Amino acid sequence: AAYGLGINYNKTKVIILDREHDNHREIKSVGRCEVVQSFVYLGSLIDSSGSWGAYNINRHVWP
């Protein structure tokens, strides 16, 4: 980490996007990062098929 920055591997997730080949083998991790089927990024839910949509913000508890 040249500038004092590091990767938090407990929070880092990897998603594999592959629209052409749906027959790839199951991958559990990439390095020390967990592979997930979907995640929320900037308020949008992105899944491994490449589709995305608005994340349901009603499940958050606001003060």
Rosetta constraint file for C-alpha pairs under 8 A:
AtomPair CA 1 CA 5 HARMONIC 5.29 0.50
AtomPair CA 1 CA 6 HARMONIC 5.83 0.50
AtomPair CA 7 CA 12 HARMONIC 7.50 0.50
AtomPair CA 8 CA 12 HARMONIC 6.20 0.50
AtomPair CA 9 CA 13 HARMONIC 7.89 0.50
AtomPair CA 9 CA 32 HARMONIC 6.23 0.50
AtomPair CA 9 CA 33 HARMONIC 5.74 0.50
AtomPair CA 10 CA 33 HARMONIC 7.40 0.50
AtomPair CA 12 CA 33 HARMONIC 5.86 0.50
AtomPair CA 12 CA 34 HARMONIC 7.21 0.50
AtomPair CA 13 CA 33 HARMONIC 5.57 0.50
AtomPair CA 13 CA 34 HARMONIC 5.16 0.50
AtomPair CA 13 CA 35 HARMONIC 5.89 0.50
AtomPair CA 13 CA 36 HARMONIC 6.52 0.50
AtomPair CA 14 CA 29 HARMONIC 7.87 0.50
AtomPair CA 14 CA 30 HARMONIC 7.24 0.50
AtomPair CA 14 CA 33 HARMONIC 6.43 0.50
AtomPair CA 14 CA 34 HARMONIC 6.06 0.50
AtomPair CA 14 CA 35 HARMONIC 4.64 0.50
AtomPair CA 14 CA 36 HARMONIC 6.07 0.50
AtomPair CA 15 CA 35 HARMONIC 5.62 0.50
AtomPair CA 15 CA 36 HARMONIC 5.38 0.50
AtomPair CA 15 CA 37 HARMONIC 6.16 0.50
AtomPair CA 15 CA 38 HARMONIC 6.87 0.50
AtomPair CA 15 CA 47 HARMONIC 7.75 0.50
AtomPair CA 15 CA 48 HARMONIC 6.22 0.50
AtomPair CA 16 CA 35 HARMONIC 7.49 0.50
AtomPair CA 16 CA 36 HARMONIC 7.96 0.50
AtomPair CA 16 CA 37 HARMONIC 7.73 0.50
AtomPair CA 16 CA 48 HARMONIC 5.92 0.50
AtomPair CA 17 CA 48 HARMONIC 5.03 0.50
AtomPair CA 17 CA 49 HARMONIC 6.14 0.50
AtomPair CA 17 CA 50 HARMONIC 6.02 0.50
AtomPair CA 18 CA 22 HARMONIC 6.85 0.50
AtomPair CA 18 CA 48 HARMONIC 7.24 0.50
AtomPair CA 18 CA 49 HARMONIC 6.73 0.50
AtomPair CA 18 CA 50 HARMONIC 7.65 0.50
AtomPair CA 19 CA 49 HARMONIC 6.23 0.50
AtomPair CA 19 CA 50 HARMONIC 7.23 0.50
AtomPair CA 27 CA 35 HARMONIC 6.87 0.50
AtomPair CA 28 CA 34 HARMONIC 6.47 0.50
AtomPair CA 28 CA 35 HARMONIC 5.50 0.50
AtomPair CA 29 CA 33 HARMONIC 5.57 0.50
AtomPair CA 29 CA 34 HARMONIC 4.60 0.50
AtomPair CA 29 CA 35 HARMONIC 5.01 0.50
AtomPair CA 30 CA 34 HARMONIC 6.51 0.50
AtomPair CA 30 CA 35 HARMONIC 6.72 0.50
AtomPair CA 37 CA 47 HARMONIC 5.73 0.50
AtomPair CA 37 CA 48 HARMONIC 5.23 0.50
AtomPair CA 38 CA 45 HARMONIC 6.90 0.50
AtomPair CA 38 CA 46 HARMONIC 5.45 0.50
AtomPair CA 38 CA 47 HARMONIC 4.02 0.50
AtomPair CA 38 CA 48 HARMONIC 6.01 0.50
AtomPair CA 39 CA 45 HARMONIC 5.71 0.50
AtomPair CA 39 CA 46 HARMONIC 5.55 0.50
AtomPair CA 39 CA 47 HARMONIC 6.61 0.50
AtomPair CA 40 CA 44 HARMONIC 5.38 0.50
AtomPair CA 40 CA 45 HARMONIC 4.43 0.50
AtomPair CA 40 CA 46 HARMONIC 6.19 0.50
AtomPair CA 40 CA 55 HARMONIC 7.01 0.50
AtomPair CA 41 CA 45 HARMONIC 6.47 0.50
AtomPair CA 41 CA 46 HARMONIC 7.25 0.50
AtomPair CA 43 CA 54 HARMONIC 6.34 0.50
AtomPair CA 43 CA 55 HARMONIC 5.50 0.50
AtomPair CA 43 CA 57 HARMONIC 7.95 0.50
AtomPair CA 44 CA 52 HARMONIC 6.41 0.50
AtomPair CA 44 CA 53 HARMONIC 5.42 0.50
AtomPair CA 44 CA 54 HARMONIC 4.68 0.50
AtomPair CA 44 CA 55 HARMONIC 5.00 0.50
AtomPair CA 45 CA 52 HARMONIC 5.37 0.50
AtomPair CA 45 CA 53 HARMONIC 5.44 0.50
AtomPair CA 45 CA 54 HARMONIC 6.07 0.50
AtomPair CA 45 CA 55 HARMONIC 5.24 0.50
AtomPair CA 46 CA 50 HARMONIC 6.73 0.50
AtomPair CA 46 CA 51 HARMONIC 6.02 0.50
AtomPair CA 46 CA 52 HARMONIC 4.41 0.50
AtomPair CA 46 CA 53 HARMONIC 6.91 0.50
AtomPair CA 47 CA 51 HARMONIC 5.83 0.50
AtomPair CA 47 CA 52 HARMONIC 6.42 0.50
